[in-house]
Amino acid sequence: QVQLVESGGGLVQPGGSLRLSCAASGSIFSIYDMGWYHQAPGKERELVARITKGGSTNYADAVKGRFTISRDNAKNTMYLQMNNLKPEDAAVYYCYARIVLNTLAGMDAWGQGTLVTVSL
């Protein structure tokens, strides 16, 4: 079994910061791309940021300059540093990873989601 476990969500006031973590475990040969997605009530799941195995990053326009995605390949862990949070950032944040199971097979994996609330 391959699992992604997220942590770090919570309640923060506008302008505050949170750091999300996503740890992958199981029979993992390697991890290619990873990313953070979020989904607000009544909305579709949207890409927030992504990072390749080599460390190249992309961000949604709404979070550029405020969020930083990173990963530690030795620990199979990804992070999202969220600064200057805005009410519109409030959502459930999901971890995604493309898992390489062996030299011939891979799979998409998702975490259970962690709730981020931004409120006065």
Secondary structure as UniProt FT lines:
FT   STRAND          2..7
FT   STRAND          10..12
FT   TURN            14..15
FT   STRAND          18..26
FT   STRAND          30..39
FT   TURN            41..42
FT   STRAND          46..51
FT   TURN            53..54
FT   STRAND          57..59
FT   HELIX           61..63
FT   TURN            64..66
FT   STRAND          67..72
FT   HELIX           73..75
FT   STRAND          77..82
FT   HELIX           87..89
FT   STRAND          91..100
FT   STRAND          106..110
FT   STRAND          114..118
//
